[in-house]
Amino acid sequence: MQRKRSDLIGLGLIALALVPSGADARDKPEADAFAASMPLPPPPPPANGAIFQGAYTPLTSGGRAGQIGDILTIQLVERTMASKSNAAGTQRGGSVGLSPPSTGPLSLFNPSDIGMGGDQQFQGKGQASQSNLLAGEISVTVAGVYPNGTLFVRGEKLITLNRGDERVQISGIVRPMDIGPDNRVLSTRVADAQIRYVGKGEIARASRQGWLQRFFSMISPF
């Protein structure tokens, strides 16, 4: 029985070593999830006999991104702060006393010898805080245009360093009116934004637990 149990533990350790952690699985999106979008081919010119068949562009657009394949720059100005604290305390006490009769076998006991009391007290306190800061710029392409004119944009930036790779990915919906004259828009103006900042290499591996430590963390009752 003991040998069978040790064999099961060994198989569990091997399986855990081969299966990637949950964070690694989340850091691997689909290959084309943030791929750059190419502009659509122009429609064939209408047979109206005119010499000039150029597409109409409003003079108020000012060269802003508005078609599939156009490029715009998103300024990352993400900053979030959160804190939470709570405290609780309870206290309860009680006592019971009995007075024995003055005659009979129980008269031998002193009234002060028969009594019972109890006291219960609890105090708890918890506090948590978190802050995030992400700044920079990333250029994306327009991947779709909705009927109301809003743009679905997506893109990524890969930076290869001597100690690993850093990847920034973003996708979301942008209103044309939020795009500046230089084709820039704040990340706080991107609706349904999905921003990912992941790393791979020596620095990223050093900040994660080893597979054996993750195994004992899962089976630990504490």
N, C-alpha and C positions, 0 to 999 in steps of 0.2 A: 504493500500500500504506500509506504514511504517512497519507494523507488518510482512508483507511478506518479506520485505527486511531484517529485523532483523533475521527472520528464516533462510533465505539463508546464511547469514553470519555465523550463528551458525552452520549450516550443513557444511559449508566450513572449519570452525575451527576444527570440529570433524574429518572430512576426512583427513585434514592435519596432525592431531595428530596420526592417525592410519597409514598413509603411511610413510615409511622410507624416509629419505633424500637421495638426489642423491649420496652423498659421501658414505653413508652406503650401498646403493645398489651396488656401484662400489667395495666396500670392501668385497663383498661376491661372490667369484668365484665359479665355479663348485666344487663339493666335491672331485672329483678325478683329478682336473686340475694339481695338483702338487704331486700326490701320487707317492711313490717310485715304481720303476720298478723292477720286479723280472727277473732273468736270464731265458732264454729260455731252455726248456728241451733238453738234448743232442740227436742228431740223433741216430738211431739204428746203431750198428757197421756193416760195410759191411761184407758180407760172402766171405772173400778172403782166409780163412784158416790161417791167421796170428795169433800169440799168443797175441802180443801187439797191441791194437787198440786205443792208445792215440791220442788226437787231436794235430795237428801241431801248434806250437807257434813260431813265429820268434824270434831269439835270440836278435834282436835289439829292441824288444818292451820293455824290462826291467821291465815288470810287470805293464806297464801303462794301464789305463782304455781304453778299445776299444770294449767291447762287451756289449750287453744289460744286465743291472743289475750291471755292474761294478760301483764302487764308486770313485768319485774324489772330491777334495775340491776347491771351488772357493773363492779367496781372494777378498773381496769387497774393491775396492779403487776408488769409485765414488766421483768425485769432479767437480762441475759445477759452473760457475759464469757467470752472464749475466747482462748487464746494457744498458740502452737506455735513451737518452735525446733529446729533440727537443725544438725549440723556434721559434716564428713567431711574426712579428710586421708589422702593416700596418698603414698608415696615409694618409688622404686626406682632402683637404681644397678647398673652392671655395667662390666666392663673385660675386654679381651682383649689378650694380649701374645704375640708370636712371637719366637723366638730363631733367627736365620739360621745356617746352617752356617759353620764356621770356614774352609772351603775352597770354592773355586768362585766364580762371579760374584757370588753373594749375600754373599760375605765382605766386600765393600766397604761394606755397610751396618752401621751401629752398632746393636747389639741394642736400644738405647733409642729408636731412630728408628721401629721397627715396633711399633705398639700402637694400641689402639682402646678407647675408654671412652664411657659414656653415663650420664646422670642424668635422672630424671623425678620431678617433684613436683607435687602438686595439693592445694589447700586450698579448701574450700567451706563457706559458712555461710548459713543462712536463718532468718528470724524473722518471725512474723506475729502480730498481736493485734487483737481486735475486741471492742467492748462496745456494748450497746444498753440504753436506758432508756425506758420508756413508762409514764406515770402519768396517771390521770384516771378519769372515770366515763362510762359510756354505758348508756342504757336500751334494752333489747331486748324483743321479744315472743316468746312461745312459739309456734313454728311446727309442732310435732308432739310427740306423746306416744307413746313406745315401750311395748311390752307389759310390760316390767319396771319401768315408772314413770319412767324417765329422760326428760328434756325436751330437745328440740332447739330451740335459741334462735338468733335472728339479729336483726340490726338495724344501723343506721348513723346517723351524726351528721354533718351538713354545716354547716360554719362558713364564712360568707362575710366576708372581710376587705376592706379597701380596696385591697390589693395581690394578691388572689388568693383561692382557695377551699381549705379544708382539709377532708378527708373521712376519717372513721374508720369502719371496717366490721369487724364481728366476727360469727362464727357458731361453734357448737359444741354439745356435749352437757353437760347439767348434771344432777347428782343432786339430788333434792328435799331430802335431808338436809344438803346443803351450802348451802342457801339460808337466810339469817338471818331473824329476825323482821321486819326492815324490808325484806324482799325484795331483799337484796343478796348477791352472791356474788363471791368473788375470781376474777380471770381465771386464776390458777394452778389453780383447781379446775374449769376448763372443759376437758373432754376433746375431742380432735380439733379444737382451737381453730384458727381461721383469722382472723388479725387483720391488717388492712390499714390503713395510714396513708399517704395519698397527698395530694399538693397540685397545684394548677393555678393558674397566674398568672405574674406577673413573677419572683417569687422562685424558683419551680420551673423556669422557663425558663432563668434565669441559672445554675442549677446543672447544666445538661445541656450536652453538647457540641453544636456546630452540625453540620448535615448534611454540610457539606464536610469538616469535621474528622473526622467519623465515617467518611466514605468513605476518606480517606487512612489512617486507623487500620486499616481492614480490609485494604487492599492493601499496607500497609507490611510488609516482610519482617523488621523488627526488633521 
